[in-house]
């Protein structure tokens, strides 16, 4: 599985844990719902700015977000 797909899985997982719809996350992160959908499906790769926006919306550190992606990626190797 690619890192982009794994990022999308983790993004969806955190979003659901926090009880956000894609629309709510888009609003909180100043992104579009369509872009959130593309990220979750692994059709787009996030920029560093996007990572910071999403982390801020989730009220977690960017490091915690990336650590979660890395853990999932390493477990699938």
Secondary structure, 3 states (H helix, E strand, C coil): CCHHHHHHHHHHHHHHHCCCCHHHHHHHHCCCHHHHHHHHCCCCCCCHHHHHHHHHHHCCCHHHHHHHHHHHHHHCC
